Amino acid sequence: MWRARGLALAAVLGVPLSGPAAGATLNVDEIEKADFSGATLPADRVTPLAIKLPVLLAGSGFSLGEIDGHYGENAQKALRAFADASGLGGPAVHA
């Protein structure tokens, strides 16, 4: 289950899981297969992509702090910073 691997991964990256993500029982396969579909991520519920995104960003040096499983303001700021630093900025990223 994601909880065990997620806690271990977060410890290795130094990124704590908090809130709903800490107690989530998402399947590891759901997290690993999560892919951006072009739709806006919901900020009001835990999603596999909203857990995967901050882990990937933290691994690239753009930590957003605690991983709560929501696509909130900190996740959006970290994604924009990554996109800007990578030359990937654009209207979709800065919306």
C-alpha positions as CSV (number, residue, x, y, z in Angstrom):
1,M,0.0,0.0,0.0
2,W,1.1,3.6,-0.6
3,R,1.1,4.5,3.1
4,A,4.0,2.3,3.9
5,R,6.0,3.1,0.8
6,G,4.9,6.7,0.8
7,L,6.1,7.2,4.4
8,A,9.5,5.6,3.5
9,L,9.8,7.7,0.3
10,A,8.9,10.9,2.2
11,A,11.5,10.1,4.9
12,V,14.2,9.5,2.2
13,L,13.3,12.8,0.5
14,G,12.8,14.7,3.8
15,V,9.3,15.5,2.7
16,P,6.7,14.8,5.4
17,L,3.2,13.5,4.6
18,S,0.5,15.3,6.5
19,G,-3.3,15.5,6.8
20,P,-5.3,13.3,4.6
21,A,-2.3,12.0,2.7
22,A,-0.7,10.6,5.8
23,G,-3.8,8.4,6.4
24,A,-4.6,7.7,2.7
25,T,-4.9,4.1,1.6
26,L,-4.1,4.7,-2.0
27,N,-2.6,1.9,-4.0
28,V,1.1,2.3,-5.0
29,D,0.1,1.4,-8.6
30,E,-2.4,4.3,-8.6
31,I,0.3,6.7,-7.5
32,E,2.9,5.4,-10.0
33,K,0.4,5.4,-12.9
34,A,-0.9,8.9,-12.1
35,D,-0.5,11.0,-15.2
36,F,-1.6,14.6,-16.1
37,S,-4.7,14.4,-18.3
38,G,-5.0,18.1,-18.9
39,A,-7.8,18.6,-16.4
40,T,-7.4,20.8,-13.4
41,L,-6.5,18.9,-10.2
42,P,-9.2,19.2,-7.5
43,A,-8.0,21.0,-4.4
44,D,-10.7,19.6,-2.2
45,R,-9.7,15.9,-2.2
46,V,-6.7,13.6,-2.2
47,T,-5.7,12.3,-5.6
48,P,-2.9,10.0,-6.8
49,L,-1.4,12.7,-9.0
50,A,-1.5,15.3,-6.2
51,I,0.7,13.0,-4.1
52,K,3.0,12.1,-7.0
53,L,3.6,15.7,-8.1
54,P,5.2,17.0,-4.9
55,V,7.4,13.9,-4.6
56,L,8.7,14.5,-8.1
57,L,9.1,18.2,-7.5
58,A,11.0,17.5,-4.3
59,G,13.3,15.1,-6.1
60,S,14.1,18.0,-8.5
61,G,14.8,20.4,-5.7
62,F,11.4,22.2,-5.6
63,S,9.9,21.0,-2.3
64,L,6.5,22.4,-1.4
65,G,6.8,21.2,2.2
66,E,4.3,18.7,3.5
67,I,2.6,16.4,1.1
68,D,-1.1,16.5,2.0
69,G,-2.4,15.0,-1.2
70,H,-4.2,18.2,-2.3
71,Y,-3.2,20.4,-5.3
72,G,-3.2,23.6,-3.3
73,E,-1.3,26.9,-3.3
74,N,2.0,25.5,-2.3
75,A,1.9,22.8,-5.0
76,Q,1.0,25.4,-7.6
77,K,3.9,27.7,-6.5
78,A,6.4,24.8,-6.6
79,L,5.2,23.7,-10.0
80,R,5.5,27.3,-11.4
81,A,9.0,27.6,-9.9
82,F,10.1,24.4,-11.5
83,A,8.5,25.4,-14.9
84,D,10.2,28.8,-14.8
85,A,13.6,27.3,-13.8
86,S,13.3,24.7,-16.6
87,G,12.2,27.2,-19.3
88,L,8.7,25.6,-19.4
89,G,6.7,28.5,-18.2
90,G,3.6,29.5,-20.1
91,P,0.0,30.5,-19.7
92,A,-1.1,27.0,-18.7
93,V,1.5,26.8,-15.9
94,H,0.9,30.4,-14.7
95,A,-2.9,30.2,-14.7
